[in-house]
């Protein structure tokens, strides 16, 4: 049975002959040599929103208005990420600006292997980590990191669910408790419990051992638990 073409009307066998493909076994050597090679279409940027994908394509081509639109779409999320990681408003603003400067330089390298938001997210995390390394905070926080009191010292069970933190907790109180964590605790808590990175990924990012990452996370959860337990008592005494 002859197959129909998926688009358009069937070609007229006289006025519109179909050229032989180079891979067609029926093609003559002259036809194989003259047959044009079809170029593969470029891989479109990964986005569930066609309009956003179009904006990204234009930004990659150097359209400054399109880049401004990308900035408007993503700046709040990137700022929130930076603020969670450093716990300082001024630093978070500076790091957000630096992240978008890096994006402006590197946006043409985005190839669509993942969602653009995920790619930008990782770029921003790298900007923050680079800044922390320059300031020496990552080394201080990972190696010294304010040892908890004796009664707070963790057991040997890592990675278990922290049921104390799963209830309804005032969002502002939780955010303040996270902001008040020592830098190393906060960094690993944000990367693991908020951003969803695995311990092996965090260890690679921070150049530390997986065990160190697990230990810092466990200490961060203990400190959060203690802080959130104390805060309601303080509110009740006012």
DALIN-V48549 format. One line per field, one symbol per residue. phi: phi as a letter, one per 40 degrees, with the letter a starting at -180 (. if undefined). psi: psi as a letter, one per 20 degrees, with the letter a starting at -180 (. if undefined). burial: + if it has 9 or more other ideal C-beta (glycine too) atoms within 8 Angstrom, else -. Layout:
# DALIN-V48549
phi = ???
psi = ???
burial = ???
This chain:
# DALIN-V48549
phi = .cccccbgcccccbcbccccccccccccdcccccccccccccccccacbdccccccdcccchccccccccdccbcccccccccccbgbcccccccccccccccccbccccbgcaccccccdccccccccccccccgcccccccbffdccdcccccccbgcccccccccbdcccccccccccddcccdccccccbcgccccccdcccfbccccccccccccccccdcccccdccccccc
psi = pqqqqhqrqpqpighmqpqpqhipiiqrhghhhipqppqpqqpqqopiohghhgggghhhjjohghhhggghhihgghggggghhhkpggghgghgghghghghhjhiipjjhrqhhgghghggghgghgghhhijhggghhhgkmprrgiipqajoqjqpnhhjiaoppghggghhghiqqggggghgggghgijqrhhggghgilrqhhgggghgghghghgggghhhghgghhi.
burial = -------------------+-+-+--+---++--+---------+++----++-++++++-----++-+++--++-+++-+++++++---+++-++-+++-++--++--+-+---+--+++-+++-+++-+++---++-+++--+--+---+-+----------+-------++--++--++++++++++++--+---+--++-++-----++++++++++++++++++-+-------
